[in-house]
Structures are given as structure tokens and as C-alpha cells.
């Protein structure tokens, strides 16, 4: 069983438009793009629990959060949530998160419980996150995952540790290790990722990520590598290339995928275009996918269109075809409510020539409540090939966690944005 995550992760792993470092953000060290989108616990994406939703017509989640500010740099808050299915297709769960931050030292703990056979909630899993800012250039973080053994005792199942260092010349080095306990409970490193990012010339940054995995003999061997270059060609344009290679076991690397993209910004907004190349049957790199992402000025929505040679219901030799469109529209009401509608359209495998059809729609409504409490309701509807809505997820919640304060560089004023907790 997986712990369901919030609406915000709906599109986390769907587009893959490459680097998200647009001209407005400036050229900065990217994060490595090693993500595990098949696990909702790590990615927060919808893909991890779609199979469960298909069998659950309605799922309700009640979120209640409280927050308290202790100082300019110190804060603490708690979040509680409960998920239940009125039709009984999914076992109810609930979770509780505590968060505290003192002088750059952050400790966060999430406990998830599930309904037991006797009708009472019992512990299911725990996640502990700890982050410490060692100095102005170094940050250490540890994340521990706990499960329950057959006797109900808490057991460490995995630990991830990360050290990130920044340098005065703009370079950044990050090392992340993942460890699992052995039969005696001692931690054994099963994976290590090393990220090395540096500015090689004005406006040009290179980032190399190497993944080391257990080799079966007690050691770690390099198994995957990504090489990325970002180049600012003018104040409004950034170009990038990113190649992913795998070790072939003989000491050589074989390129499995290359992404080439451009990000442009003008008075109308931001446009990102990306091409994905993979080896064809002859071993030559060929374009298999193209994405075009557009976001209007002001950030009130946008679209992402995906073109692919892999068209559902077709042989795949007819060139690039539009197979998916994701659109986001944001509207503000007179009472301060803000509604965001996200829609996914995809090709019908049974009738690929009929164009795109709506397969998912998510509506997120956020508005002010009493005593500074923000109210939110999120709904996700999933539609099958016959046009029938066979699953709906409703997330109703409230939060009084203080909103993040941002500064408008033009007006010189501070504003607050009301974002719901990510737990």
C-alpha cells in the first residue's frame, strides 16, 4: 500500500521538459534529474497510485495544519491528514507531520497509520528528515524510512544522506548515498550519486552526475552517467543539452538518450522547446519525442504539448504526432478565492485518428477563511476510454501555516502567497 500524496504532484514527472532554468531565474546549479516516479512517496506524482484510484470512485482527504513562528529564522508547525474511501475500496490511512527549524537546523517527522483488523489505527510507516546548515557553503541532510516488522515493531528500511557544497567560483558538489540494512541491521550503502556542477566559461555551466550501484561483490560500480551543458546565448535565451549513458560492463559508456532544448522569454511569457533523441535500430540517434511548453507572462497558466513517434494504436513509423496536451488555467474570484484547473488530454489507443480526449482533470480552489486560516478543496477526475469518469479524488483541507513572503522587485513591497503544506 502506498501513502497518497497531494494534488500538487499531479504533473511532477509527466512532461520531462529538461532543465527548468529560464532566463528569469538566471544560470544556476541544476539538481540531478535522478527521480523515481514509480513511487508516490518519493516523487509525489499521481502515477504511483492511479491503479488504486481506478477502483475507488470517491476518496476523501481531510487536511488540518497548524503553524507557529518563533522568530525570524525559527519556525515550527504540524500537519495532520486523513484519507478514507466511503466505498471501502481502499484501507483508510492518516498521517501526522511535525516540523521544527532552529538556526538552520530542520527536523521533520511524518508518521502514517492504517486501519487495523480491529478497527483501530496502527502504525504503518515513518519518515524522518533532518537538515543542518554546517556553514555558509555546506548543507547536510539525512532522510530515514521506517516500516513495521511482523510483530509491529518499528524497523529502519532505508536511509539517504546528502552533503552539498557550494564554492566561490559558482561550482557546486553534491554527494548522495542510499543505504539499506543488512540481515543484522547494519547499514550497507547500495547506491551513491555524485553531482559536479561548474561554470566553464561566461554563461556556460557543465553538470556531470554519476550514479554508482552495488556490484554484487560488496563494492560500488559506476552504472549511469548524465552530462549536461547550459549555455546562455543572449539575455533572454538559454540552450541546453543533456545526455544519459549507461555502463556496458566493459568499461565503456553507451549513450541511451540525449535531450536538446531551448528556453526563451519575451514580453508574452516563456517558451520551452525540447527534443529527445534515442538510438534507432541502426544505432544512430533519432528524434523520438518533442515537447513545447508555453507559459504566459504573469504565470496565470500554460500548456505543455508532447509530440511522439510512439502513438497509441499505431505502428510508430509515421513521424512525430501530437499525443498529449497538459493545460493549466488560473482564475481569481472577487472574494479572494483562487481556482486552478489542470487538464490532461491524450490520444485514444482505440482510435488514434480521432484526436486528443480528456483523461484527467484537476480543480484546485484556495480561498481565505476565518482567523487567517486558508481553505482548500482539490478534486481529480479520471476518465476512461469510453468517456466515463470512474475515479474521483477530493482533498478538502485548511491551513494556518504562515505564507511565504516574497518581495516585488518593481514595487519594492512584500506580498504573501498562500500555499498549502506539501504534506
C-alpha positions in Angstrom: 0.0 0.0 0.0 1.2 3.5 -0.8 0.6 6.7 1.1 -1.3 9.1 -1.2 0.2 12.5 -1.8 -1.4 15.9 -2.6 -2.7 17.3 -5.8 0.4 19.4 -6.3 2.4 16.4 -7.6 0.0 15.7 -10.5 2.4 16.8 -13.2 5.7 16.3 -11.4 7.0 13.6 -13.7 4.8 13.9 -16.8 6.4 16.4 -19.1 10.2 16.0 -18.5 11.0 19.2 -20.3 14.6 19.1 -19.1 16.2 21.9 -17.3 13.9 24.5 -15.7 16.4 27.3 -15.5 14.8 30.0 -17.6 16.2 33.5 -18.3 14.3 35.0 -15.5 15.9 32.6 -13.0 19.5 33.1 -14.3 22.0 30.3 -14.9 22.4 28.4 -11.6 23.5 24.9 -10.5 20.8 22.4 -11.5 19.8 19.5 -9.4 20.5 16.0 -10.7 17.5 14.5 -12.5 17.5 11.1 -11.0 13.9 10.6 -9.9 11.8 7.6 -9.0 8.4 8.5 -10.4 7.0 5.0 -9.8 7.0 5.7 -6.1 4.5 8.3 -4.8 6.4 8.5 -1.5 9.4 10.0 -3.4 8.0 11.8 -6.4 4.6 12.9 -5.2 3.3 12.1 -8.6 -0.1 10.7 -9.5 1.3 7.7 -11.3 2.1 5.9 -8.1 -1.5 5.4 -7.1 -3.5 5.6 -10.3 -4.2 1.8 -10.2 -5.8 2.2 -6.8 -7.8 5.2 -7.8 -9.4 3.3 -10.7 -11.1 1.0 -8.2 -12.1 3.8 -5.8 -14.8 6.1 -7.1 -14.5 8.6 -4.3 -11.7 9.3 -1.9 -11.8 12.0 0.7 -8.8 13.5 2.5 -9.1 15.9 5.4 -6.1 18.1 6.0 -5.6 20.2 9.1 -2.4 22.2 9.7 -1.2 24.5 12.4 1.9 26.7 12.5 3.7 28.9 14.9 6.5 31.3 14.2 9.2 31.5 16.9 11.5 34.0 15.3 12.8 35.4 12.0 14.8 32.2 11.3 13.0 29.7 13.6 9.6 28.1 12.9 7.5 25.1 13.9 4.3 23.7 12.6 2.3 20.5 12.5 0.1 18.9 9.8 -2.5 16.2 10.2 -4.3 14.4 7.3 -6.8 11.6 7.0 -7.7 9.6 3.8 -10.8 7.5 3.6 -12.8 5.8 0.9 -16.6 5.7 1.6 -16.9 2.6 -0.7 -14.3 0.7 1.1 -12.1 0.0 -1.9 -9.0 1.5 -0.1 -8.0 1.0 3.5 -8.2 4.3 5.4 -4.9 6.0 6.4 -4.0 9.0 8.4 -0.7 10.8 8.9 0.8 13.4 11.2 3.8 15.6 10.5 5.8 17.8 12.9 8.3 20.3 11.7 10.8 22.5 13.6 13.5 24.8 12.4 16.0 26.5 14.7 19.1 28.4 13.4 19.2 26.5 10.1 18.7 23.0 11.8 15.5 21.5 10.4 13.8 18.3 11.9 10.7 16.9 10.3 8.9 13.7 11.1 5.9 12.1 9.4 4.0 9.2 10.9 1.5 7.3 8.8 -1.1 4.9 10.3 -3.5 2.5 8.7 -6.8 1.0 9.9 -6.1 -2.4 11.6 -8.4 -5.5 11.6 -9.9 -4.5 14.9 -11.0 -1.1 13.6 -8.2 0.9 15.3 -5.4 2.8 13.6 -2.0 1.1 13.9 1.5 2.5 12.9 2.3 1.8 9.2 5.4 3.8 8.3 7.5 6.7 9.5 9.8 9.2 7.7 12.3 11.3 9.5 14.1 14.2 7.8 17.0 16.2 9.3 18.9 19.0 7.6 21.7 21.1 9.0 23.4 24.1 7.6 27.0 23.5 8.6 28.2 26.9 7.3 27.5 29.3 4.5 28.6 26.8 1.9 27.8 23.3 3.2 24.5 21.6 4.0 24.0 18.1 5.4 20.7 16.2 5.3 19.5 12.7 6.3 16.2 11.0 5.5 15.2 7.8 7.2 12.3 5.5 6.3 10.8 3.1 8.8 8.4 0.3 8.4 6.9 -2.3 10.7 8.0 -5.9 11.1 5.5 -8.8 11.5 5.5 -8.1 15.3 4.6 -4.5 14.7 8.0 -3.1 15.8 9.5 -0.1 14.0 12.2 -1.1 11.6 14.6 1.1 9.6 14.1 0.2 5.9 16.2 2.8 4.1 18.4 5.8 4.8 19.5 8.6 2.4 22.3 11.0 3.3 23.3 14.1 1.3 26.1 16.6 1.5 26.0 19.7 -0.7 28.8 22.2 -1.0 28.9 25.5 -2.9 32.1 27.3 -3.9 33.0 30.9 -4.6 33.6 30.3 -8.3 30.0 29.2 -8.7 30.6 25.5 -8.7 28.7 23.0 -6.6 29.3 19.5 -5.5 26.7 17.1 -4.1 27.1 13.5 -2.8 24.0 11.4 -2.0 24.2 7.9 -0.6 21.4 5.4 -0.1 21.8 2.6 2.4 19.7 -0.4 3.3 20.0 -2.5 6.5 21.5 -6.0 6.1 20.4 -9.1 8.0 22.0 -7.9 11.2 20.5 -4.4 10.9 23.8 -2.7 9.9 23.5 -0.2 7.1 25.1 -1.1 3.8 25.5 1.5 1.0 23.7 0.3 -2.1 23.8 3.4 -4.2 25.8 6.7 -4.4 25.2 9.7 -6.7 27.9 12.3 -7.3 26.9 15.7 -8.9 29.6 18.1 -10.0 28.4 21.4 -11.4 30.7 24.2 -12.5 30.9 27.3 -14.7 33.4 26.6 -17.5 33.1 30.0 -19.2 31.0 33.1 -19.0 27.3 32.0 -19.4 28.2 28.3 -19.7 27.7 25.7 -17.0 28.6 22.0 -17.2 27.0 19.4 -14.8 28.1 15.8 -14.5 26.1 13.3 -12.5 27.5 9.8 -11.9 25.4 7.0 -10.3 27.2 4.1 -8.5 25.3 0.9 -7.7 26.1 -2.2 -5.7 28.2 -4.5 -7.9 27.4 -7.8 -6.1 30.8 -8.2 -4.6 30.5 -5.7 -1.7 31.6 -2.6 -3.7 30.0 0.1 -5.9 30.5 0.5 -9.6 29.5 3.3 -11.9 26.3 2.3 -13.8 24.8 5.5 -15.1 26.1 9.0 -16.1 24.5 12.2 -17.2 26.4 15.1 -18.9 24.6 18.4 -19.2 25.6 21.8 -20.6 23.6 25.0 -20.2 24.6 28.0 -22.3 23.1 31.5 -22.3 23.2 32.8 -25.8 21.6 36.1 -25.0 19.8 37.8 -22.0 16.5 36.0 -22.9 17.7 32.6 -24.2 19.2 29.5 -22.6 20.2 26.4 -24.6 20.9 23.1 -23.0 21.9 19.5 -23.9 21.8 16.5 -21.6 23.0 13.0 -22.4 22.3 9.9 -20.4 24.8 7.0 -20.7 24.9 3.5 -19.2 28.0 1.4 -18.5 28.2 -1.7 -20.7 30.2 -3.8 -18.2 33.5 -3.5 -20.2 34.5 0.0 -19.0 32.8 1.8 -21.9 29.7 4.1 -21.8 26.8 3.8 -24.2 24.6 6.8 -24.8 20.9 5.9 -24.4 19.3 9.3 -24.6 20.0 12.9 -25.5 17.8 15.9 -24.7 18.3 19.2 -26.5 16.3 22.2 -25.5 15.9 26.0 -25.6 14.2 28.3 -23.2 13.2 31.8 -24.4 11.5 34.6 -22.5 9.9 37.7 -24.0 7.1 40.2 -23.2 4.5 37.5 -23.9 5.9 34.9 -21.5 8.2 31.9 -21.5 8.5 29.2 -24.2 10.5 25.9 -23.8 11.2 23.5 -26.6 12.9 20.2 -26.2 13.8 17.3 -28.5 14.5 13.8 -27.2 16.8 11.5 -29.3 17.4 7.8 -28.8 19.2 5.1 -30.8 17.2 3.7 -33.7 17.5 0.1 -34.9 20.7 1.1 -36.8 22.3 2.5 -33.7 22.0 6.1 -34.8 20.4 8.8 -32.6 17.0 9.8 -33.9 14.3 12.2 -32.7 11.5 10.2 -30.9 9.8 13.0 -28.9 9.4 16.8 -28.9 7.8 18.9 -26.2 6.7 22.6 -26.4 5.9 24.4 -23.2 4.3 27.9 -23.1 3.7 30.0 -20.0 2.2 33.4 -20.5 3.5 36.5 -18.7 2.2 36.7 -15.2 2.1 33.0 -14.6 -1.7 32.5 -14.9 -1.4 29.1 -16.6 0.2 27.5 -19.5 0.3 24.5 -21.8 2.7 21.6 -22.5 2.3 19.7 -25.8 4.1 16.4 -26.4 4.7 15.0 -29.9 6.0 11.5 -30.2 6.7 8.7 -32.7 5.1 6.3 -30.2 1.5 6.9 -31.0 -1.1 4.6 -29.2 -2.7 2.3 -31.7 -0.2 3.0 -34.5 3.0 1.2 -35.7 5.3 4.1 -34.7 6.8 4.8 -38.2 4.7 7.8 -39.2 6.8 10.6 -37.6 6.0 12.9 -34.7 2.3 13.1 -33.8 0.6 15.1 -31.0 -0.1 12.6 -28.3 -0.6 14.6 -25.1 -1.6 18.1 -24.0 -1.4 19.4 -20.5 -3.1 22.8 -19.8 -3.3 24.9 -16.6 -5.7 27.9 -16.1 -5.7 30.1 -13.0 -8.6 32.4 -12.1 -9.1 34.8 -9.1 -12.5 35.5 -7.6 -13.9 38.7 -6.0 -13.8 37.1 -2.5 -10.1 36.3 -2.8 -10.6 32.7 -4.0 -8.1 31.3 -6.5 -9.0 28.5 -8.8 -6.5 26.4 -10.7 -7.7 23.9 -13.3 -5.3 21.4 -14.7 -6.4 19.2 -17.7 -4.7 16.3 -19.4 -5.6 15.3 -22.9 -4.2 12.2 -24.6 -4.7 10.1 -27.8 -7.2 7.3 -27.7 -5.4 4.0 -28.3 -8.6 2.6 -29.8 -9.0 5.4 -32.3 -5.7 7.3 -32.7 -7.1 9.3 -35.6 -9.8 10.9 -33.5 -7.5 13.4 -31.8 -7.0 14.0 -28.1 -9.5 13.4 -25.4 -9.6 14.5 -21.8 -8.3 11.8 -19.5 -7.7 13.7 -16.3 -9.0 17.0 -14.8 -7.9 18.5 -11.6 -9.5 21.6 -9.9 -7.8 23.3 -7.0 -9.7 26.0 -5.1 -7.9 28.0 -2.5 -9.6 30.8 -0.5 -9.3 32.8 2.7 -11.2 31.5 5.8 -11.7 32.9 9.2 -8.9 33.9 11.6 -6.2 33.7 8.9 -7.0 30.1 8.0 -6.7 29.2 4.3 -9.3 26.8 3.0 -8.6 24.4 0.0 -10.5 21.9 -2.0 -8.9 19.8 -4.7 -10.6 17.4 -7.0 -9.1 15.0 -9.5 -11.4 13.2 -12.0 -10.1 10.4 -14.2 -11.9 9.5 -17.4 -11.7 6.1 -19.2 -11.5 5.4 -23.0 -15.4 5.4 -23.1 -15.6 8.9 -21.6 -16.8 7.6 -18.2 -15.5 9.2 -15.0 -14.5 6.1 -13.0 -12.5 7.7 -10.2 -12.6 11.0 -8.3 -10.3 12.1 -5.5 -11.4 15.0 -3.3 -8.9 16.7 -0.9 -10.5 19.2 1.5 -8.3 21.0 3.9 -7.4 24.1 5.9 -4.1 25.5 7.0 -2.9 28.4 9.1 0.8 27.9 8.2 2.3 31.4 7.6 2.5 32.1 3.9 5.9 32.7 2.3 6.9 36.3 2.0 8.1 37.5 -1.4 9.4 40.9 -2.5 8.2 42.5 -5.7 11.4 43.9 -7.2 9.5 46.6 -9.2 7.3 47.9 -6.4 9.6 47.2 -3.6 6.8 45.8 -1.5 6.3 42.5 0.3 3.5 40.1 -0.6 2.3 36.8 0.9 1.4 33.7 -1.1 -0.9 31.2 0.5 0.4 27.8 -0.4 -0.9 24.7 1.2 1.5 22.4 3.1 3.1 19.7 0.9 2.3 17.0 3.4 
